[in-house]
Amino acid sequence: MQWETVIGLEVHVQLATKSKIFSGASTTFGAAPNTQACAIDLAMPGTLPVVNEQALRYAIMFGLAINAEINQRSVFDRKNYFYPDLPKGYQTTQLDHPIVGPGVVEIPLSDGSHKSVRIHHAHLEEDAGKSLHDDFHGMSGIDLNRAGTPLIEIVSEPDMRNAEEAIAFAKKLHAIVTSLGISDGEMAQGSMRFDVNVSVRPKGQNEYGTRTETKNLNSFRFMEKAIALEVARQIDLIEDGGSVKQETRLYNGDTGEARSMRSKEEANDYRYFPCPDLLPVEIDDAVIQELRDNLPELPDAKAARFIARYGLSDYDAELLSSDRATAEYYETVVKACDDSKLAANWVSGELSARLNADETSIAHSPVTAPQLAGLIVRIKDNTISGKIAKQVFEAMWNREGDADTIIESKGLKQMSDSGELEAIVDQVLADNPDVVEQYRAADDKKRKKLLGGFMGPIMKATKGQANPGMVNQILVKKLNT
């Protein structure tokens, strides 16, 4: 039987406010446990919440960015459940009257096409605390610094049909919220977390299968693996005569394994009711128009500008506009080195690969934009070759200094003395008379291959520091004489 996968996402985005959604406590990441949880966050008797206006503005900005309906009247509700990291015994969220209504996000696919993913709604809510399980000898510790941090939860329709589409959607949301500046998007710090709803059904069937929800995925890589694992599990289960149970599951990125957490609750299990401590939020037209007029450049517009201004491919433009920090980094490099394509190659190539390998964001890159521009300038002026540039980049990544310092200290300056290079080329040709004769007797296609064979000995003789362009010119001239 052929199966079709159906995927919907619930994405929790931590908003970049300085204080929490209902209190003045700080949201700064990395503080000592329980040093940023005030009486309101702890639900002490006699305390009352006050809505953070900036969180409301950020939520509206997101809604405007995806052309969603903005609900000018929204209501906060209490979602009641008991868990050690939820000191109130309830979470303040929005159910029937969220601040952002239906919208659409366009995602790019690998075949060059685009797909529309519908947004059901996005609502504001407070985050819970965090349970810590290490170094407590079989017990758990509770850190309430995160309790009360403002979130928007973005709920998609089940419009995605494979992991590729789900990841493209997640990346597009990441690009939107970071470009707007409403979130730093640091997934390693919990600023963006994904709950993935997965079901399977026979191809051609309209009715959805029973779905499961895998919670709290904090990387695109983990999402891809969790989806693949869950799809395979559900298909195997059904084909063996079993049935899928609606449940919440957890995926462990360290072990690559998933497990059942609990049976899936329904909304009535949480006993939602309007929060008696918070009035409905009324937003007038003037506020919405002000935010609309001042929206930053969005990823699609930025990608189009990069294509038009810098002559980039669609792929490079999409990648370099993927978040605000990457776009700003790239444009800083271009301004300093005056070579948009070489800058794109390095940012989307060598730099991106190292960031991925080290699982870090461009905001924490050890190679700054001005430093990378300095390296590119030395490639352009033939101080170093592209091959040597990779050695220099590696040293820069290891914080050994800027390009000029490393080139000087390691003696990596490219050999460009024509007389010196001619002498080395003459020696290599003299050592390989048979290959020289083969070259002269060959057609153009074979000559190119044979020409490359001379480069190895020449580079060995110059310890890789010969200017390849000059060597190529000298070789062709001497071989064709």
N, C-alpha and C positions, 0 to 999 in steps of 0.2 A: 504494500500500500504506500502511496505517496502522501507525505505529510506537509502541512503548512504551519509555520510558526506565527504566532500572534504576540506582539510585545507592546506593552504600554509602560511609561516611566512616570515615577513620582520623584521629582528632583528637589532636594532641600538646598537652598542657597543662603549662606550666612551673609547678612547685609553689613556693609562697611561703616556702620555707625560707631561713634566713639563710646556711646553708652548703650545700655540694654533697652529692650523694647518697652518695659514698664517701670524702669528704675534708672537711677543715675550711676549705677555701678559700671566700671570700665569693662570693655570687651577685648582689651589687648591680649593677644595670644602669648602663652609661655610663662605666665605668672605662677608663683608657687600655689599648690592646691588650696582651694577654699579661701583665698585672699581677696577675691573679687566677687563675693556673694554677699549682698547686703540684706537687711531685714525684709525688704519687699520680695527679693528672690527666694528667701527662705520661708515666706508666707507666715511671718510672725503676726500674732494677733494685733489688730489695730492698724495694720498697714494697708494702704490703698495704692493701686497701680495708676500711673499716668502714661498715656500713649506717647511714644517718641515720634514727633512730627516728621523727623527725617526718614524714619522707616516707612511711613506712609508715602512720602514723596518718592522714595526709591522704588516702592512697589508700583506706583503709578507710572514711573519712567519705564519700568519693564513692560507694563501693559501697552504703553504707547509704542514701544520699540517693535512689538509683534502685532501692531494694529488690532489689539484686543479691545473689547468693551471695557470701559472704566465705570465701575458701579459707584455712583456718587453717594450712595448710602450703603455702608457695610457695617456688619455687626460682629462683635467678638463673642465667642462661645467657650464654655468650659467642657473639655473632654476628660472625663473622669476615669482614671485608672491608678493602680497602686504599683509603684516600683521604687527601689531604693534611691535612684537618682532623680526622683520627682518629689521634692519635699512638700509641695502643695497638696499632693494627692490628685491633682488635675493639671491639665495643660491648657493654657489660654490660646485658642486658635479661632478659625472661622469655618463655619460649615455651610449654611444655606445662603448666606449673603457675603461672599468673598469680595475683596476689593477689585480683583481683575477677573473679567468674564472670558468668554470664548475668543480665541485668536488663532493665528497660523504661523508656523515656522517653516521656512523653506530650507531643505538640506541638500547638499551636493552629494552625488554618488560617484563611485569609482569609474563608472562607464561614461561620465561626463553629463549624465542627466541630472535632473533635480526632482525632488519629491516634496509634497506638502504634508506636514504633520500637524494635525489639529491640536490645539490646547483647549482642554475642557475649562480650566480656570487656574488662577494662582491666588493663594490666600496667605495672609500674614499669620505668624504664630511665634511662640517663644520656644527656644530649644530647651531640652532637658539637660541634666548634669551628665557626668561621665563615670561609669564604673571602671575601676582599675583592678586588674587581677594578678599583676606581677608583684613579687616581693612581699606578699601578705600571708604566705604559708597556709594556703588553702582557703583563705578568706578574701573578701573583696573590699577595696577602699572606694570611697565616693568623693569625687572632686566636683563641687558645685559652681566652679568659675563660669562654666558655659551656660548654666541655668539662667534663662531669661534673655539669652542672646537672640536678637531678631532674625527671623528666617522668612523667606517666601518659599512656599511649597508650590512647585509648578507641576500640574497634573495633565498629562497628555491623554489623548484618546488612543485606543489600541490600534494605531495605524502602521506600526513598523512590522516587517515580516522576516527580519533576520538580524543578526548581531551587527552587521555592517551599518544598517540603517539606524539601529539604536545608538551606536557609537557616534555616527555622524550627527544625530540629533543632539546627543549630550555635548559633543564638541561645539556645535552651533550655539547652544544655550550658554556654554562657558564663554564663547567669543562675545555674545551679546552682553552678558552681565559684566564682564571685565571691561568691555569697550564703553559701557555706560558709566563705569566707575562705581557701581552699586555693590560690588563684591570684589575681593582680591582674588577669588578663584583658586586659592591655595588648597588643593584637595588633600595634600598630606597633613594639613592642619584642620581638616574637617570643614572647610569653607564651602565645599560642594559635595553632596552625598546623594547616591542614587538608590532608589528602591525599584527593582525591575519585576514587573508582572509578566509572566510567561505562561502561555498555553499552546497546545497543538491541536490541530483538527485535520481530518482527511481533506485533501485538495478538492476544491469545488463545493465543500460544505459551507453554508452561510452561518450556521450556529457556532458560537464560540465554544471551545473546550473549557474544562475546569482549569482555572489559573492558580498559580502559586506566586508568592511575592518573596523575592530574595532581597533582604534589606541591607542598607548601610554599606554599599560598595563605594569606595573612594578613589578609584582609578579607572581609566578607560580599559586598561589591560585586564583588570579583575572583572570588569563588566563583561568583556568578551568571553572570558573563560567560564564565568558563572552561567551565562546564557547557554553556551555550548553544552555544558554539563547538565543543565536542567532540561534542555530540549531532548538530549539523548536519554536521560532518565525517564521522562514522561513517555516517549515513544516506546522504549523497552517495556515499561510497565503495562501500557495498553496492549502491545503486541503479545505479551505473555498472559493476557486475559485479565489483568488487574484494572484498576481505575485510579485516576489522579484525585487526591484529596486536596481541597482548598486549604492551604496552610501558609504560614510564614516560615521562611528558611534563611539560614545564614551561610555565607561562603567564607572560607578561611583562605586568604591569599597566600599564606606561608605554606600550607599543606596542599592547596589545590583541591580541597574537599568541601562538600556542602553537607549540611544536616538540617533536619527539621527542628524548628524552634517552638512553634505552638500552632494549634489550629487557628485558622483565620477568623478574626472577629468581625462581626457586623457592626454598623454604626450604632444600633440600639444597645449594644453591649457597653458602650461608653457613656450612656446616659447624658448625651449632649443637652445643654440648655444655655440660653443667653447669659453672659457673665453679668451678674448684678452690680459689679463694681465699675463697669465701663459702659458709658453711653454709646449709642450708635455713632459712627463717624460720618459726618456730612462734608462732602467736598464740593466746592462751587466751581463753576466753569472757568473762572479767572485763574485758579490754581492749576487746573489741567492745561489751559492754554499756555500759561507761563512755562510749565515743564515741557510742553510740546515744542515751544519756540526755542528752547535751550538744550535740546537733546544733543549729545556729542555725535560725532560721525560714527555710524553703525558699520558692522563688519562688511556687509554687502557693498555699501557705498565706498568703503575704504579699499576693498579689493578692486572695484572698478577704477578707482583713482590710481591705484598702483599699476594697473595694466596700462592705463592711458599715459601716465606721467613717466613711468620707469620702463615700459616695454616688457613687463614680466609676463610669463605664461599664466594661464588660469590657475594651474596647480600652485605655482609659487605665490601668486597673489592671494589665494585662499589661505595658504599656510602662514604667510607673513602678516595677514590681517586677522589671524585667529584669536588674538587677544591684544589688549591695549599695550601691554609691556613689550610684546614681540614687535608690534608695528612701530612703536617709538624707538626701540633698539635699532631696527632696520633703517629707519629714516635718519637716525643719528649717524650710523655707519656711512650711509650714502652721502650725506652732507659733508662728512670729513674726508672721504676717499674719492668722491666724484666718479663712481663707477657702479651704477645700479645693478647690473647683471652679476658682476663679480661679488658684490655685497650680498645679493640674493643667494648665490651659490654657496657662500660661506655660512650665512645665517641658517639657511634651510638644509645645508649639508653637514659640514663638520661640527658646527656649534650645536645644531639640533640633535645630532647623533650622540654627542657627549652628554647633553642635558638628559636625554632619554636613558642613556646607560647609567647615569648617576642618579636618576629619578629625582631631578631637581628642576625648578622652574627658571625661566630666563631672568627673573628678578634676582635670583641668587647665583647667577653665573659668575665664576671667578674671572672670566675674561669680559671686561667692560666693552661697551660699544666703541669708545674712542681707541681702546687697545686693538680691537679687531680691525678698525679702520687703518690704524698704523701698520698692521701686518699687510693689509691689502695694498697699501701705498708702496711697500717694499717689493711686492710682487710686480706691480705695475712699472716701477722704475728699474726692474731687472736686477735689483740688489740680491734677491733670492729667487729660486725657481718655485713652481707650485709644489713640487715634491718636498723641497726643504721647508717650505712654508708650513707643512703639516708637522714637521719636527718642532718648528718654532711655536706653533699653536699648542702643541702638547706641553712644552715648557711654560708657556703663558698660563695654561690651564692649571699647572702645578704651582702657580704664583711665583715664578722665577724672575718676573719682570716684564717690561714691555718688549715689543719686537726688536727695536734697535739694541737694547741692552743684551738680549739673548743672542742676536746675530753676532754682535761684537765679542761677547764672552766665550761663545762656542766656536768662533771662527767659521761661520756658515755663509759668509758673503760669497755670492755667485762669481765664478771665474768668467770674466767677459773680455779678457785681453786676447784680441784676435791672433796676434803672433804666437802666443803661448798655446792657444787652442789649435792653431794650424799645425804646430809641431807635433802635438799629441795625435791629431787626426792622421798626419803623414805616417807616424809610427804604427798606428793600428792598421792602416791600409797596407803598409809594407809587410806586416805580420800575417795578413790574410789575402794573399794574391789570388787564390782560387775563388774566394767569395767576390773579389773585385771583378774577375772575369765573368762570373755568373751574373753579376749585376748588369754589366755592360751588354750581355747577350739577352737579357730578360725583357719581357714586355713591362708596361707601366705598372700593372697590378702586382706582379712579382717583385718589381724593383722596390715598391713601398715596403714590402715585407723584409727584403734583404737589407734595406736601409736601416730598419729598426734593429737588425742584428749587429750593426756596427756601434750602436749607442751604448750597449752594455759594457764593452771593454773601455770605451771612452769615459763613461761615468765612473767606472772602477778606477781608472787611472787618475781621475780628478776628485776622487772621494765623493762623487755625487754633486760636485759644485760647479760643473760646467754649465754655461748658459745653453739650454737645449735648442733654443731658436738659432743661436749663432752656430752651434755645432752642426745643425741640420743644413744651414746655408753653406757652410764650408765643405761638408761631405758631398752635397749635391754638385757643387762647383767642381770639386776635384775628381769625382767619379765620372762626370760628364765631359771632362777635358780629354 
